């Protein structure tokens, strides 16, 4: 517990410092986290870093994660801006070509796994970067989401310990309870409402409440998704980067789902 607490304080303080700094410092940090997250995904699935599918995946990740307005990303190949759909199609083309060149030693299952991993990791981190770099209020919007996620996690933990009786999904995560999940929703809504009181010109209380509910529900679902996947692979943690906390994917499983969801449904962005 002591090691977990110390790691959390140090890593959390460093992350918040870079978040406040913003700009390409924050983009670079999240890009590095994305590469580590994809490496963890590969390792969970028995894919070596030197495998052709992994190399193609890392190249696609670099193009998808780095901010498109920098003029330096791979999304400006030959002077032409590529959309995310263009890049994903190009990755699909390369991966299918690898099945042909390898005479099917690289299988359809292998390339499908790579495509899924790229979509999961790259989209999540790219939406986080876009939120922070979205203008003068990018820091506030990013904090709104992150504080909501952390409030949901804390509310679920403490409410579950105090009132938890009904198992939420025991076959996937034995310790989670319905009461804990509801506690997470309530605390997330309280935090997003407090953020609305701080910046009423950016968001109303009604919208803040909706965002809080979405953060809690979708964030807890993201956590369950990662738990289900690790259970299928028979592992406890995605990595060992953070002592007592696991890997990057363990710490960002909710972020990877919440940020894209809020953008896709138009609640932020």
C-alpha positions in Angstrom: 0.0 0.0 0.0 2.9 2.4 0.8 4.5 1.8 -2.5 1.2 2.2 -4.3 0.5 5.5 -2.5 4.0 6.9 -3.2 3.9 5.9 -6.9 0.5 7.5 -7.2 1.6 10.8 -5.6 4.8 11.1 -7.7 3.3 10.1 -11.0 0.1 12.1 -10.4 2.1 15.3 -9.5 4.3 14.9 -12.6 1.2 14.3 -14.8 -0.7 17.3 -13.5 2.4 19.5 -13.9 2.7 18.6 -17.6 -1.1 18.9 -18.0 -0.9 22.5 -16.8 2.1 23.2 -18.9 0.1 22.0 -21.9 1.1 22.5 -25.6 3.4 20.0 -27.2 4.9 19.0 -23.8 1.5 17.5 -22.9 1.1 16.0 -26.4 4.6 14.4 -26.2 3.8 12.9 -22.8 0.6 11.4 -24.0 2.2 10.2 -27.2 4.8 8.4 -25.1 2.0 6.9 -22.9 0.2 5.8 -26.1 3.3 3.9 -27.3 3.8 2.3 -24.0 0.1 1.4 -23.9 0.3 -0.2 -27.4 3.4 -2.1 -26.3 1.5 -3.5 -23.3 -1.4 -4.4 -25.6 1.1 -6.3 -27.8 2.7 -8.1 -24.9 -0.8 -9.1 -23.6 -1.5 -10.7 -26.9 1.9 -12.3 -27.5 3.0 -9.9 -30.3 6.7 -9.1 -30.4 7.8 -5.5 -31.0 9.8 -6.6 -34.1 6.8 -8.3 -35.7 5.7 -6.7 -39.0 2.2 -6.1 -37.7 3.6 -4.4 -34.6 5.9 -2.2 -36.6 2.9 -1.1 -38.9 0.9 -0.5 -35.7 3.5 1.8 -34.2 3.8 3.8 -37.4 0.0 4.2 -37.5 0.0 5.2 -33.8 2.5 7.9 -34.5 0.4 9.3 -37.3 -2.9 9.1 -35.4 -1.8 10.5 -32.0 0.3 13.5 -32.9 -1.7 16.7 -33.3 -2.5 17.4 -36.9 -2.0 21.1 -36.9 1.7 20.7 -36.0 2.8 20.3 -39.7 5.3 17.7 -38.5 3.2 14.6 -38.0 3.0 11.7 -40.4 -0.5 12.9 -41.2 1.0 15.3 -43.7 2.6 12.8 -46.0 3.5 14.2 -49.4 2.1 17.6 -48.2 -1.4 16.3 -48.0 -3.4 16.2 -44.7 -4.7 12.7 -44.0 -7.9 12.2 -42.0 -8.1 9.5 -39.3 -10.2 7.4 -41.7 -7.5 7.7 -44.3 -4.8 6.6 -41.9 -6.9 3.6 -40.7 -7.5 2.6 -44.2 -3.8 2.8 -45.0 -3.0 0.7 -42.0 -5.6 -1.9 -43.1 -4.1 -1.9 -46.6 -0.6 -2.5 -45.2 -1.7 -5.2 -42.8 -3.7 -7.1 -45.5 -0.6 -6.8 -47.8 1.5 -8.4 -45.1 -0.8 -11.5 -45.2 -0.1 -11.8 -48.9 3.7 -11.2 -48.7 4.0 -13.6 -45.7 1.9 -16.2 -47.6 -0.6 -16.2 -44.8 1.9 -16.8 -42.0 0.5 -13.4 -40.8 -3.1 -14.3 -40.4 -6.4 -12.4 -40.5 -6.8 -12.9 -36.8 -3.4 -11.2 -36.2 -4.1 -8.2 -38.3 -7.6 -7.8 -36.8 -6.1 -7.8 -33.4 -3.6 -5.0 -34.5 -6.4 -2.9 -36.0 -8.5 -3.2 -32.8 -5.5 -2.2 -30.6 -4.7 0.8 -32.7 -8.3 2.0 -32.7 -8.5 1.5 -28.9 -5.2 3.1 -27.9 -4.7 5.8 -30.6 -8.2 7.2 -30.5 -8.3 7.5 -26.8 -5.0 9.3 -26.4 -5.6 11.5 -29.5 -8.9 12.8 -28.1 -7.2 13.6 -24.8 -4.6 15.6 -26.6 -7.2 17.4 -28.7 -9.1 18.3 -25.6 -6.1 19.9 -23.9 -5.1 21.8 -27.1 -8.6 23.0 -27.9 -7.9 26.6 -27.0 -7.7 28.8 -24.0 -10.2 26.6 -22.1 -8.6 23.3 -23.0 -7.1 22.9 -19.6 -10.5 23.4 -18.0 -12.3 20.9 -20.2 -9.5 18.3 -19.7 -9.7 18.8 -15.9 -13.5 18.5 -16.1 -13.2 15.0 -17.6 -10.2 13.8 -15.5 -11.6 15.1 -12.2 -14.9 13.4 -13.1 -13.2 10.1 -13.8 -11.2 10.3 -10.6 -14.3 11.2 -8.6 -16.2 8.3 -10.1 -13.4 5.9 -9.2 -13.1 7.3 -5.6 -16.9 7.4 -5.1 -17.2 3.8 -6.3 -14.4 2.6 -4.1 -15.6 4.3 -0.9 -19.3 3.7 -1.5 -18.6 0.1 -2.3 -16.7 -0.4 0.9 -19.3 1.3 3.0 -22.5 0.2 1.4 -21.6 -2.5 -1.2 -23.9 -5.5 -1.0 -25.0 -6.3 -4.6 -22.3 -7.5 -7.0 -22.2 -5.6 -10.2 -20.5 -8.1 -12.5 -18.8 -10.8 -10.4 -17.6 -12.9 -13.4 -15.5 -10.0 -14.6 -14.7 -7.9 -11.5 -15.7 -9.6 -8.3 -15.2 -6.6 -6.0 -17.4 -4.1 -7.8 -20.9 -3.5 -6.5 -24.0 -1.7 -7.7 -23.9 0.5 -4.7 -20.3 1.4 -5.4 -21.2 2.2 -9.0 -24.0 4.5 -7.9 -21.7 6.2 -5.5 -19.3 6.8 -8.3 -22.1 8.4 -10.4 -23.1 10.7 -7.6 -19.6 12.0 -6.8 -18.8 12.4 -10.5 -21.9 14.6 -11.0 -21.1 16.6 -7.9 -17.6 17.3 -9.3 -18.8 18.3 -12.8 -21.5 20.5 -11.2 -18.7 22.2 -9.1 -16.7 22.7 -12.3 -19.8 24.4 -13.9 -20.0 26.7 -10.9 -16.4 27.6 -11.5 -16.9 28.4 -15.2 -20.7 29.0 -15.8 -20.0 30.8 -19.1 -18.7 27.5 -20.5 -21.3 25.0 -19.3 -24.7 25.0 -17.6 -25.6 22.9 -14.6 -27.9 20.6 -16.6 -25.2 19.8 -19.2 -22.6 19.4 -16.4 -24.9 16.8 -14.7 -25.3 14.9 -18.0 -21.5 14.9 -18.5 -21.0 13.7 -15.0 -23.4 10.7 -15.5 -21.7 9.9 -18.8 -18.2 10.0 -17.3 -19.2 7.7 -14.5 -21.2 5.2 -16.5 -18.9 5.1 -19.5 -15.7 5.2 -17.4 -16.8 2.3 -15.2 -17.7 0.4 -18.4 -14.2 1.1 -19.7 -12.7 -0.3 -16.5 -14.9 -3.4 -16.8 -13.9 -3.8 -20.5 -10.2 -3.8 -19.5 -10.9 -6.2 -16.6 -12.8 -8.6 -19.0 -9.9 -8.5 -21.5 -7.3 -9.2 -18.9 -9.3 -12.0 -17.5 -9.5 -13.6 -20.9 -5.7 -13.4 -21.2 -5.2 -14.6 -17.7 -3.3 -11.6 -16.4 -3.7 -9.2 -13.5 -2.1 -6.1 -14.9 -1.3 -4.9 -18.4 2.2 -3.9 -17.3 4.6 -3.1 -14.5 5.6 0.5 -15.3 4.0 1.9 -12.1 4.7 -0.1 -9.0 1.5 -0.9 -7.2 -0.6 0.4 -10.1 0.2 -1.8 -13.0 0.8 -0.4 -16.5 -0.4 2.5 -18.6 -3.5 0.7 -19.8 -4.4 -0.2 -16.2 -4.4 3.5 -15.2 -6.0 5.0 -18.3 -8.7 2.4 -19.1 -11.5 4.8 -18.3 -9.8 7.7 -20.0 -9.5 5.8 -23.2 -13.2 5.3 -23.4 -14.6 8.5 -21.8 -12.7 11.1 -23.9 -13.7 9.7 -27.3 -17.3 9.1 -26.1 -17.8 12.7 -25.0 -16.4 14.0 -28.3 -18.4 11.6 -30.4 -21.7 12.4 -28.8 -20.9 16.2 -28.9 -20.8 16.9 -25.2 -17.3 18.4 -25.4 -15.0 19.4 -28.3 
